């Protein structure tokens, strides 16, 4: 008999961890017949409809219309975590312990929201850790003990595993689950006269927007006659961050070559026009956007030694450069600009790797089943069966 799972999402936006949770859930539901419910801390009704489309119950805080400061977040989760919508912590704990076998937190952000919830749970507890050292320091104040309280930890990369082991998490608690992206049907590129390089991410510290501008600036200084455009997608127009970034672009004299695209706009248009994905991340566990780009046969360039990016890129998904080597980063962009055959070859290799290792196929389902068996989610009998179409 499959366990009943309660999945806690810190939000239901189109960002990496919620998207990863959606596709992991899709595999559990459609291939393993595992019964799940979802509770969303910060409800945006973006991914929630897709969860409902899988026949999954979604609990939300849609009746709460204002954002809550940090010290009130647990008050919020106590209210909506029970489908009775009662702000009664003891009843919520009792309901979770009675109705579910496992609770899965989709990120360390979810753990932060649920600090007071966790010690009162008698069911098995798991977390998906997409974050590395600095993000864990930010969201958990470096408190690895709360991760150690979990019965199991899912990681998407060796970089995530190594960081947790380094901070005292026992290796037998760690189970690798590949990031999964739902395949785009018949992706078709749009070829233009401009060579487009870009990134799709929140423009916060880990993703390196400042390095992105430095790369664009150096490229334009070295190769001023090239027909090239740098695009960063992931902004919200009404934010100070957007205004500050627009100011930096103008101040650097880059308004003609650097564009900012909004988070709400469709991603397909971005990838259709993209020639190279550049990821100047300072810290990135894996970089789910690399998989999204690979669908469109777009190779990636990224810094090495910043997390799990090189794990994908070095398997023929693109090129890596030493951390902060802006000159070499620009040289790699120029290489693709001048060698379109290599660009196509690396793009095709990235797509092949994505299709083999990051979609719901027989190989990936078996890998997930093996990890879930070791984690005690499913039995050997279930592991040896398959529901592939």
Secondary structure by P-SEA (a helix, b strand, c coil): cbbbbbbbbcccccccaaaaaaaaaaaaaccccccbbbbbccccccaaaaaaaacbbbbccccccccccccaaaaaaaacccccccccaaaaaaaaaacccbbbbccaaaaaacaaaaaacccbbbbbccccaaaaaaaccccccccccccbbbbccaaaaaaaaaaccccccbbbbccccccccbbbbbbcccccccccccccccccaaaaaaaaaaaaaaccccbbbbbbcccccccaaaaaaaaaaaaacccccbbbbbccccaaaaaaaccbbbbbcccccccaaaaaaaaacbbbbbbccccccccccccccbbbccccaaaaaaaaaaaaaacaaaaaaaaaaaaaaaaacccccaaaaaaaaaaaaaacccccccccccccc
